[in-house]
Amino acid sequence: MLSLKAFAKIGAGLATFGLCGAGIGIGIIFGGLLLAVSRNPEVKEDLFRNAILGFALTEAIALFSLMVAFLILFA
């Protein structure tokens, strides 16, 4: 029979799946940035600002996921 600690470790591992999604999202954001800048270099600054905003929001989701995993393990 599994103990409560084992279930907590399983839950923390499952909570870290959000980090995989964040990594994929960041790759999509900067891949789109490179594609857009290569097509229209004049709007590089505007595109870069939007890409950084998207990166920050995506990274915030990853940090929330990591925080939930730590809360499950250590609370």
ABEGO torsion letter per residue (X at the ends): XBBAAAAAAAAAAAAAAAAAAAAAAAAAAAAAAAAAAAABAAAAAAAAAAAAAAAAAAAAAAAAAAAAAAAAAAX
